[in-house]
Amino acid sequence: MISTRQSYDQDLATLREDLLHMGVVVTNAIDKAVESLAKRNVSLAKQIMDGDDVIDDMQVDIEDKCMVLIARQQPMARDLRIIGTGLKITTDLERVGDHAFDIAKIAVDLNGKELIKPLVDIPRMAKMSQTMLKDALEAYINLDIVLAEQVCAADDEVDQLNQQLFRELLTYMMEDHRTISQATQLILVARSLERVADHATNIAEWVIYLVTGQRMRKK
């Protein structure tokens, strides 16, 4: 017979598995959204947009499980932090899904239009932000503070690349007004990827809180 504590531990393990699965889904969504932009693949972009509801449903399901655990178990101390960070992390993951949707929508909008510049920095930003997100989730699963701190430190590089791309695209707009519309859209894509890195950083900070009980905000 499974004890109450064993059942509770299984529920907590399931919560972590659900968060990891949601993380994989949103990370893949970002990857495919950028791919749809780079390859001008409208069909793929629309798949990402249609899949946003699935991500939203995942968030609701995880939130419901967290609330049930709180109501039934009345957790204290570390157990409460596990559930509380689960609620926070699923919110960050859902927002990453929103950014994937936004990038895919821009990919659809730019269909049939020649890009004003080769996509070099945007795929690079996407790779960096995805790595941060994967590492943040790994840190959560393994309660790895060192890895979480590395994720927080990596955010500066993404910020710098975003600023560099912004300045480059601004130069395009100043030199040729016909590029303004597309350059603005590419700036929004870069901004979305920068925000993905921010959400990965948020998750990493919640991992640090989960393990130490101390709130740490990146300066």
C-alpha positions as CSV (number, residue, x, y, z in Angstrom):
1,M,0.0,0.0,0.0
2,I,1.4,3.4,-1.0
3,S,1.7,5.8,1.9
4,T,0.3,9.3,1.9
5,R,3.9,10.7,1.6
6,Q,4.8,8.3,-1.2
7,S,1.7,9.4,-3.1
8,Y,2.6,13.1,-2.5
9,D,6.2,12.5,-3.7
10,Q,4.8,10.9,-6.8
11,D,2.6,13.9,-7.4
12,L,5.6,16.3,-7.0
13,A,7.6,14.1,-9.5
14,T,4.7,14.3,-12.0
15,L,4.7,18.0,-11.6
16,R,8.3,18.3,-12.5
17,E,7.8,15.9,-15.5
18,D,5.0,18.0,-16.7
19,L,7.0,21.2,-16.5
20,L,9.9,19.5,-18.3
21,H,7.6,18.4,-21.1
22,M,6.1,21.8,-21.4
23,G,9.6,23.2,-21.6
24,V,10.5,20.9,-24.4
25,V,7.3,21.9,-26.3
26,V,7.9,25.6,-26.0
27,T,11.7,25.3,-26.8
28,N,10.8,23.4,-30.0
29,A,8.1,26.0,-30.8
30,I,10.8,28.8,-30.7
31,D,13.1,26.7,-32.9
32,K,10.4,26.0,-35.5
33,A,9.1,29.6,-35.5
34,V,12.6,30.9,-36.3
35,E,13.0,28.1,-38.9
36,S,9.7,29.1,-40.5
37,L,11.0,32.7,-40.8
38,A,14.4,31.7,-42.2
39,K,12.9,29.3,-44.7
40,R,9.8,31.3,-45.5
41,N,7.7,28.3,-44.5
42,V,4.2,29.5,-44.0
43,S,2.8,26.1,-43.3
44,L,5.3,25.5,-40.5
45,A,4.6,29.0,-39.1
46,K,0.8,28.3,-39.0
47,Q,1.5,25.0,-37.2
48,I,3.3,26.9,-34.5
49,M,0.5,29.4,-34.2
50,D,-2.1,26.6,-34.0
51,G,-0.1,24.9,-31.3
52,D,-0.2,27.9,-29.0
53,D,-3.5,26.6,-27.6
54,V,-1.9,23.4,-26.6
55,I,0.8,25.3,-24.6
56,D,-2.0,27.3,-22.9
57,D,-3.7,24.1,-22.0
58,M,-0.5,22.7,-20.5
59,Q,-0.2,25.8,-18.3
60,V,-3.8,25.5,-17.0
61,D,-3.3,21.8,-16.3
62,I,-0.1,22.4,-14.3
63,E,-1.6,25.3,-12.4
64,D,-4.6,23.1,-11.5
65,K,-2.3,20.3,-10.2
66,C,-0.4,22.8,-8.2
67,M,-3.6,24.2,-6.6
68,V,-4.8,20.7,-5.8
69,L,-1.5,19.9,-4.1
70,I,-1.7,23.0,-2.0
71,A,-5.3,22.4,-1.0
72,R,-4.9,18.7,-0.2
73,Q,-1.4,18.7,1.3
74,Q,-1.0,22.1,2.8
75,P,2.7,22.0,2.1
76,M,5.3,23.8,4.2
77,A,8.9,25.0,3.7
78,R,10.6,23.3,0.8
79,D,7.6,21.4,-0.5
80,L,5.7,24.7,-0.7
81,R,8.6,26.2,-2.7
82,I,8.6,23.3,-5.1
83,I,4.9,23.9,-5.9
84,G,5.3,27.7,-5.8
85,T,8.2,27.7,-8.3
86,G,6.2,25.3,-10.5
87,L,3.5,27.9,-10.8
88,K,6.0,30.6,-11.6
89,I,7.9,28.5,-14.1
90,T,4.8,27.4,-16.0
91,T,3.9,31.1,-16.4
92,D,7.4,31.8,-17.9
93,L,7.0,28.9,-20.3
94,E,3.6,30.0,-21.5
95,R,5.0,33.4,-22.3
96,V,7.8,31.7,-24.3
97,G,5.1,30.0,-26.2
98,D,3.5,33.4,-26.9
99,H,6.8,34.7,-28.3
100,A,7.0,31.7,-30.6
101,F,3.5,32.6,-31.8
102,D,4.5,36.2,-32.4
103,I,7.6,35.1,-34.4
104,A,5.6,32.7,-36.5
105,K,3.0,35.4,-37.2
106,I,5.8,37.7,-38.5
107,A,7.0,34.8,-40.7
108,V,3.5,34.6,-42.3
109,D,3.5,38.4,-42.7
110,L,6.9,38.4,-44.5
111,N,5.9,35.5,-46.8
112,G,6.8,36.3,-50.4
113,K,9.0,39.2,-49.5
114,E,12.7,39.4,-50.0
115,L,14.6,39.8,-46.7
116,I,16.5,43.0,-46.4
117,K,19.5,41.1,-44.9
118,P,20.5,37.5,-44.4
119,L,19.3,36.0,-41.1
120,V,22.4,35.5,-39.2
121,D,22.0,37.1,-35.8
122,I,18.4,36.1,-35.3
123,P,19.1,32.3,-35.6
124,R,22.1,32.8,-33.3
125,M,20.0,34.6,-30.7
126,A,17.4,31.8,-31.0
127,K,20.1,29.1,-30.4
128,M,21.4,31.0,-27.4
129,S,18.0,31.6,-25.8
130,Q,17.0,28.0,-26.4
131,T,20.2,26.7,-24.8
132,M,19.5,29.0,-21.8
133,L,16.0,27.6,-21.5
134,K,17.1,24.0,-21.7
135,D,19.8,24.6,-19.1
136,A,17.3,26.4,-16.8
137,L,15.0,23.4,-17.0
138,E,17.9,21.0,-16.4
139,A,18.9,23.1,-13.4
140,Y,15.3,22.8,-12.1
141,I,15.1,19.1,-12.5
142,N,18.6,18.5,-10.9
143,L,18.3,21.4,-8.4
144,D,21.6,22.6,-9.9
145,I,22.4,26.1,-8.6
146,V,25.7,26.3,-10.5
147,L,24.0,25.7,-13.8
148,A,21.2,28.2,-12.8
149,E,23.8,30.9,-12.2
150,Q,25.4,30.2,-15.6
151,V,22.0,30.7,-17.2
152,C,21.7,34.1,-15.5
153,A,25.2,35.1,-16.6
154,A,24.4,34.1,-20.2
155,D,21.6,36.6,-20.5
156,D,24.0,39.5,-20.9
157,E,25.3,38.1,-24.2
158,V,21.8,37.8,-25.6
159,D,21.1,41.4,-24.6
160,Q,24.2,42.6,-26.3
161,L,23.4,40.7,-29.5
162,N,19.9,42.2,-29.4
163,Q,21.3,45.7,-29.1
164,Q,23.8,45.1,-31.9
165,L,21.0,43.9,-34.2
166,F,18.8,46.8,-33.3
167,R,21.5,49.3,-34.3
168,E,22.1,47.5,-37.5
169,L,18.5,47.4,-38.5
170,L,18.1,51.0,-37.5
171,T,20.8,51.9,-40.0
172,Y,18.9,50.1,-42.7
173,M,15.8,52.1,-41.9
174,M,17.7,55.4,-42.0
175,E,19.4,54.7,-45.3
176,D,16.2,53.4,-47.1
177,H,12.7,54.2,-45.8
178,R,11.4,51.2,-47.8
179,T,13.0,48.9,-45.3
180,I,11.3,50.4,-42.3
181,S,8.4,47.9,-42.2
182,Q,10.4,44.8,-42.5
183,A,13.3,46.0,-40.3
184,T,10.7,46.8,-37.6
185,Q,9.3,43.3,-37.8
186,L,12.8,41.8,-37.5
187,I,13.5,44.0,-34.5
188,L,10.3,42.6,-32.9
189,V,11.6,39.0,-33.6
190,A,14.9,39.8,-31.9
191,R,13.0,41.4,-29.0
192,S,11.0,38.2,-28.7
193,L,14.1,36.1,-28.5
194,E,15.6,38.5,-26.0
195,R,12.5,38.0,-23.9
196,V,12.9,34.2,-24.2
197,A,16.3,34.6,-22.6
198,D,14.8,36.7,-19.9
199,H,12.2,34.0,-19.1
200,A,15.0,31.4,-19.0
201,T,16.8,33.7,-16.5
202,N,13.6,34.0,-14.5
203,I,13.4,30.2,-14.3
204,A,17.0,29.9,-13.2
205,E,16.4,32.5,-10.5
206,W,13.4,30.4,-9.3
207,V,15.7,27.4,-9.1
208,I,18.1,29.3,-6.9
209,Y,15.1,30.3,-4.7
210,L,13.8,26.7,-4.6
211,V,17.1,25.3,-3.4
212,T,18.3,28.1,-1.1
213,G,15.0,29.8,0.0
214,Q,16.7,33.1,-1.0
215,R,15.3,35.4,-3.7
216,M,18.0,36.4,-6.2
217,R,17.3,39.0,-8.9
218,K,19.7,39.6,-11.7
219,K,21.1,43.1,-11.7
